[in-house]
Amino acid sequence: GVIPSEFWPKGQVEQKAEPIDDAELALQGINMLLNNGFKESNELFRKYRTHSPLMSFGASFVSFLNAMMTFEEEKMQTACDDLRTTEKLCESDNAGVIETIRNKIKKSVSERLITAVVVVDRLQRQIIVADCQVYLAVLSFVKQELSSYIKGGWILRKAWKMYNKCHSDISQLQETCVRRCSSHEEDLSSDQANHNSPVEGTVTEEALTRLKGSVSFGYGLFHLCISMVPPHLLKIINLLGFPGDRLQGLSSLMYASESKDMKAPLATLALLWYHTVVLPFFALDGSDTQAGLEEAKAILQRKAVVYPNSSLFMFFKGRVQRLECQINSALVSFHDALELASDQREIQHVCLYEIGWCSMIEMNFEDAFRSFERLKNESRWSQCYYAYLTGVCQGAAGDLDGAKCVFKDVQKLFKRKNNQIEQFALKRAERLRKMSPTRELCILGVIEVLYLWKALPNCSSSKLQLMNQVLQSVDDASCRGLKNLLLGSIHKCHGNNKDAIQSFQLAARDEFGRQTNSYVQPYSCYELGCVLLAKPETVGKGRAFLLQSKEDYAGYDFENRLHVRIHSAMASLKEVVPQRPADH
């Protein structure tokens, strides 16, 4: 075990030991990683991986990130092995650690310092073990098999218990430290009489603040992720004993992101991801994502100096611009991020994905088609879905024969039978292939995807107008309900609630299209509910429609997604008085 620098007594460390400050070095390594120094970061952690649990964890984290970016079986296995090695190192005999510390510190240093170092070392190890558990669970979930889910769930349960205990232990030590400092100012001599316990005597505030930052990352992420679970899965989650307090999650991640721990930059990325990807997608704040965007902009501004070359930060800047409907600026940012990520194929892919989406929002079908085609050919993740997007954009751009060929590919690329996105892509592609697609039907397909992924509010007024015209010209009877749902959503984006209500009512009544578009009716009821909730005099009606969409329908496409949104709309009814996040 290497002694954290907070504890080096001035001039008392043996010269030949050449101590490294692992906490600082680990943070440097992660910052390198985020500034596109993947290779350098990997080399740094590999070089020092046997020096301390923290550096071992850094090396395993880089390995985990590699696996998550490629989903290659081999890399996922390596990541599992690395994480288990780190776990073993952390759980190995602590007596050896104390011996090392005793040898490194001259005899004149009291036992109190040694005890304090051991306390910090033990807490640090526990947090690392919990972190390893979480990443192992994630690798387990990626396999998408039932046994993996169950195994992952139990691993997470163990991790949560450790986070919870470490969080409360560190908080208690912090309180003691604060009390000690204030009583120290009042009366030095009585302080020595009252606080002679070795732990309270020497664990420094600096060490505790970093540890609190370290545990707050996992602790906060847990709270945040569980708070987004749809209610019908919550029973299982509650059985496992997980909490889910969104505000607690956000404030813990804020604490972690401002700390000096190696995971501070990761907490910053988690907050950016939440505010620019999760919030808008799940509409967790009703439809108002403005507060989250302001938060994301403030974070990006604060961190711009630290991460000048980070493709990831550039990517999130693009997300903010896209959500603010500055689509051209967003495209510039995504293209910049794409260039910065020349060595990281997976980051290139998320940029291409966004470029494809921004192009669809702009109804620039040629560019959208090019981005999705590259993803279809290069990505290992959901090629079936990318093939469908390639096909509808190709057809919308006017190349109907090309689109037909791509729709045939969708069937071949369909791999994950339990994946709702792939099921949807397959059904849609089959239908368009059999119908002999027209340009209007392909554009309808694009608008449908924009609706389902909550991207219509990012479209400009003129583009919405154009979509409206195309939809009016579609007269296929089997698409009538879908057409009205999409028209209603466009009216809603224009703030035209009267026409929106009328269109949603027509869509909700459409029984004919139920076979082909099973989700249209429940989604229309939900949309009706949301529009009616906006006015105090129709809140009761709105609530009734939300309940109807939740209870009267089952077995349709994107059911989980709608349940999360209904849950969130219902929760916003309860939270009439908005709560402020707790300040640390």
N, C-alpha and C positions, 0 to 999 in steps of 0.2 A: 504494500500500500504506500502510496506517495502522500506526503503531508501537504494538504492544501496550504497555499501561501499565507492565508489568513493567520496561520498558526506559527509561522517561522519566527522564533524569538530572535531579535536582532543580534546577529553575530554569534549565534549559538549552534548553527547547523555546521556539521563537519564539512570542510571544503571539498574533500574528495567525493562526497556523495553526489555532487552536481544535481541538486533537486530540480525537477521541472514543476511548474505550476500547472497541474493537469486541468484544473477548471478553466483557466485562461486559454490554454492550448486547445482544449476541446471546443471552446467558443470560436476561436480563430479558425479551426478546421471546418466548422459548420458555416461560418461566414464565407470562407473560401468557396465552399460547395455552392452557396447561393449566388456568388459572384461569378458563376460559370467555371469555377476551378474544380470540376469533378475529379480530374486526374490527380491534381495536387493534394486535394483534401483526402482522397483515398490513400495516397502515399504517406501523408502525415500520420493518419490514424493507424495504418499498417505498421509504420515504423515504431510507434509507441504503444501498440496494442497490449503488450504484456506489462507495461509500466504501472497501470492502475486500472481498476474496474471502469473508471470513467472513459479512459482512452479505448479500452476494449469495447465498451458500449458504442463509442463513436464509430469504430470500424464496423461493428455489426449493423449500426444504423445505415451507413453508406451502402452496405451489402443489401439491406432490406429495401432501401430506396431503389437500388438497381433492379431488384426483383419486381417491385411494384411498377416500374416503368416499362418493363418488357413482358412481364407475365410468362417468361420462359421457365419451363419446368426445372431446368438445371440451376438457374439463378435462384429460383425459389427454394430449392433444396439447400443450396449454399447458404442462403440467408437464414434458414431454419437452423442449420448446423452452427453458424456463427453466433446466433442469438442464444442457443443453448450453451455454447462455450462461455459466453459472457455470464450467463446465469450461474453456471458452475463456479466460475471464478468468484462471483459475488457471494455464493453460498459456501465457499470453501472456509476452512478453519480460521476463525478470527484471531486465534491466539498468535498465529504467525505475524499478523498485522501489528499486534502490540509489540512483539519482539523487534520487528523492523523499526518501529517508531522509537523504541527505547534505544536501539543502537544508533539511530541517526541523531538523537538529541543528547547533548552532553548531560552528565549527571546533575549539574546544577539546576536543571529544570525540574520543577515540582511534578509530583504524580498528577496534580490537578490538570496540567496541560495535556498529559498523556491521556487521561480519562476523557477530556474534552475532545481530543482528536479522534479517539475511538468512538465516541457518541456520534460525531459528524460522519465518520467513515461508515458506521453501521447504518445510519439513516440513508446516506448516499447509496449504499449497496441495496437497501430495501427498495428504494425508488427505482433503481436501475432494473432490479428483478421484475418489478411491476411493469415497467416500460417494455421489457423484453416479452413479458406475457402478452401484452396488448398487441405487439407486432406479430407474435406467433399466432394469436387469434385471427388477426387480419389475414395472414397468409393461409390460415385454415379456411376462412370464409370465402376466399377467392376461388377455392376448389368447387364451391357451389353444390356440395352434396349434403344430404341431411345429416349424416354422421359427422361431417366437418362442422356443420352449424352447431350441433350439440356439444362437440368437443370445444369449439371456439367459445361457446357460451360459458362453459365451466372454467375455461382458462381466464376469461374476462372477470368472472366472479372472484377468482383468487386475486386478480390484479386490483379489482375495486377495493377489496378488503384492505390490501396493503396500502393503496393510496390514501384511503380514509384514515387509517391508523397513523401513517406518517404525517398526513396533513394536520391531524389534531395534536400529535406529539410536538411537531415543529411550532405550531401556533402556541402551545403551552410554554415551550422554551422561550419563544419570543416575548410572551407576556412577562415571564420571570425576568428576562433580560431587561425589559423596560422598567419593571419595578426596581430591579437592582440599581440601574443607572440613576433613577430619581432618588432613591434612598441614599445612594452614594453621595449625591450632591448635598443632601441634608446632613448626613452624619457618617463620616468615614469610619470611625471606630465601631459604632454599633453595627455598621454594615458587615464588618468582619465577623462579629459575633453571631449575627442572624443568618448569614449566607455562607456558611462554610462548607456547604455540599459541593463536591468537586465539579459536578456537571454545571451547576448554576454559576460556579466560580469562573469558568474560563471559556465557555462556548461564546464566541464573539458574535456581535450583532451582524457583522458582515457575512460570516459563515451561515448564520441562520437565514438571512435574507436570500442568499443564493440558493440554499436548500429549499426554502419556501417557493422560490421561483421554479426550482426543478420539479417539485411535486405538483405545483399548480398547473403545469402543462397537461399531464395525464388526468388530473382531478377535474380540471375545467372541461377538457375535451369529452370526458365521460358524461358530465352533466349536460353538456350541449347536445351531444349525439342522442342521448336517451330522451331528451326533451322533444326530439323530433320524431320519435317512433309513433306510428299510428296506433290509436287506442286499442284496436282488436289484438294487437301484439303485446300491448302493455301488460296483460295478465301474466304472460310468460316472463317478461322482463321483471315484473314485481316479485315473481316467484324466486328469481335469481337474486333479489334484494338490491336492485340498482335504483338510484335516485334519478331525477331528471329535472333540475332547476336551471332554466335557461339563463336567468340573470346571474346566478352563482357561477355558471359555466363561463359566461362572458367576462365577469369581473376577475375570475381566476386566470383566464387566458391573458387579460390585460396585465395582471400582476406579473405573470411569467414573462410576457414579452418585454417588460421594462427591467427585468432582472439581469444579473450577470451570468446566468446559467447558460450552458451550451444550447439548451432548448429554447432560449429566448427568441431567436430568429424563426424557429418552427412555430412558436406560439403566434408570432406576428403573421406568418403565412396562414395559420389556421383561422385567425380573425378575418384576414382579407378574403379567404375562401368562404367563410360564413356570410360575410356582408355582401359579397359580390356574386356568389354562386348559389348558396343554399337559401338565403332569405328570399331573393327574387323568385327562385324556382318553386319553393314550397309556399310562397306568399305567407310567411309566418307572421308578418305584421299587417294582416289584412292585405290590401294591395299596396300599402304605403311602404316602399322600401327606401324612402328618402333619407331617413335617419341613419340607416345602415350605410348608405352611399357617402354621407357626410363623414361618417366615422372612417370609412375606407380611405377617403381622400386625405383626411388628417394623418392617417398612418403612413400612406405613401409619401406625403410631404416630409414627415419626420424622418423617414428612412432613406430618402433619395440619396443623401450624401454617403450613407454606409454601403449602399448597393448600386453603384453607378452602372455596372455591367450585368445586372441580373436579368436574365430572360424572364424569370418568374415574376419579378416585380413589374417588369414592362408588360407582361401578360395581364396582371391584375389592373394595371393602369388602363389597358384596353377594355377590360370588363367594365370598369367604372364608366368609361366614355360610352360604351355600347348601351349601358343602362340609362345613361343620360341622353340617349338618342343622338349622340354625336357620332354617327356611324362612320363618317369619313376619317375622323381623328382616330377612332377605334381601329380602323383598318390599318392606318399608319403604324399604330402601336403594335398590333399583332404581327405586321410584316417585320418591324424592328426586332421584336422578340424572336421571331422565326430565324432571323439572321444571327442574333446573339446566341441562339441555341444550336449552332452548327454541329456541335459534337453530341448533343443529346436528342436522339431521335424521338423519344416520347414527348419531350417538351415541344419539339417541332410539331408533333401530331396534335397536341391540344391547341396550338396556334392555328394550324390548318383548319381544325374543326371550327374555331371561332371565325376564321376568315370566310369559311363556307357559310356560316350562319349570318354574318354581317352582309354577305353578298345576297343571301335569300331575303333578308330584311329590306335590302335596296332593290329587290327584284332584278338583280343582275345575275341571271341564271347561268350564263356562260362561266363566270368566275366561280360560282358556287359548285357547278359541275366539276370543274378542274380540281378544286380542293378535295371534294368528297371522293373523286376517282382516285386521287393519290392515297387517301386514307384506306380506301377499299383494297388497293394493291399492296400497301406497305404495313398497315396496322394489323396486329394480331388480335385486337380487341373488337369484337362485334362487327366483323366484315359484312355480315348479312344486313345490318342496319345501315352501314355506309353505302352498301350496294343499292339499297332502296332509295336513299337520299340522292345518290348519283343518278339513278334512273329518273326520278321525278324532275330533277333539275335539268337533265338532258332533254327530257320531253317538253318541259316548260320553255326551254330555249329553242324548241322547234325540231329537234332531231328525234322523231318518233320511232324510226327503225332502230336507232342506237339504243333508245330507252327500252324498247321491247327485249332486245338482247340482254340488257342488264337485268331486267325483271326476271329473266330465266335464271340468271346467275344467283339471284337471291335464294332460290330453292336449294342450290348446291351449297351455299355458304351458311345455311341454317344449321347451327350446331347446338345451341343451348335451349333445349326444349322448355325449360322452366322460366326462361327469360321473357318478360312481357314485351320488351322492346322488340326482340327478335320475332316473337309470335306476331306482333302487330305488323312488322315490316313484311313478313312472309305473306300474311293474309292480304295486305294491300297490294303487294307486287303481283300475286296470283290473280287478283281481281282485275287489275289494270291490264295484265297480259291477255286475259281472256276477252276483255271488253274491246280490244284494239283501242289503245289510248288516243285521246285527242289532246291538243295542247292545253285546252281549258281544264280538262280533267287532271292533267299533270300539275297545272298551276294550283288547282283546288288542293291537290296532294301537298304542295309546298305550304299553302296557307294553313292547312290542317296541322302540319307539323309545327309551324310557327305558333299556332294556338296552343297545342298540347304542351309545348315547351315554354309557354308563357313569354313568347317573344313579340307578340303583336303590339304590346304597349311600347316597344322600342321602335316601332315603325313610324315614319313621318306621315303627316296628314295626307300629302299628295299620294304616297304609296298606298295608304289605306283606301283612298278614293279609287285608285286603280284596281285594287283587290276587289272592292265592292262591285265595280263594273264587270270584272271577270265572273264573279260569283252569280251576278244577275243573269249572265248569259248561259249558265249551266242549267239544263232542263231535264237531266236524267232523274227519273222518279226515285230510284233507289238512293240518290244522294240528297233528297229534299231536306231531311232532318239535319244532316250534317251542314248543308248549305245555310240553313237558317241559324244553326248554332254559331257558325263562323260570321254570318252577317250581324247577328246580335253582338258578338264580341267586338266587331269593328265599330258598330254604333256606340258601344260602351266606351271604347277608346276615344271616340270623338266627343264623349260626354253627352251623347244623345240617348238618355235613359228611356224615354218613352218608346222609341223605335226598338231599342235593345230588348225591353220587356216583351214587346209584341213578337219579335223574332224568336226569343227564347221560349215563349209559350207555344209557338208553332212547332218548334223543334221538339219540345217535351211531349207534344201530342202525336208525333210522327211514329206510328206503329209499323208502317210499311218498311222503313229502313232499318228496323231493329236487328234483323239477321246480319246485315252487312256492317252496320255501325252500332254495335251493342252499347257503346259508351255514351252515345249522343243524349239519350234521355236522362240518365243520372247527372251528367255534366250540365245539361240545360237547367235541370231543377236547382243544381248548386249555383249556377250563374244567376238564375232568377232570384234565389235567396240572397245572394250577395248584393245585387242591385237594390232589392227591397230593404235590406238592413241599413242602407245608407240614409234612409229617411226615418226620423223618429216615429212618424205615424204608421209606417208599414213594417216596423221591426218584428211584430208578432207574425205577420205573413211570411216574412223572410226566414224567420226561424223555422216555421212549419215546412217551407220548401227545403231547407237544409236537412231537416230530419227525414223528409221524404226521400231525398237523394241518398241518404245514408242507409235507410231501413228498407226501402221498397225494391232495391235493385241488388243483384249479385252476379258474379261470374262474368263481368264485362272487362274490356281492355282498360288497363291503367287504374284498376280499382283501388289499389294501395295508395297510389298517388292522390286520388280524389279524397280518400279517407283522411290523409294527412291534412289536406286543405280544409276539409269540413271541420276537422278537429280544431284547426287553427282559427277558423271563422267563429266557431262556437266559443273558443277560449277568449277571443277578442270581445265577445259579448259580455263575458264575465268581468274582464278587466276594463271596466268603464273608466276607472281611474288608473292611468298608466303609472307603473312603478318605476322608480329610478334604480339603476344598477347600484349594488352596494359598493361603497368606496372602501378601499383598503387603507 
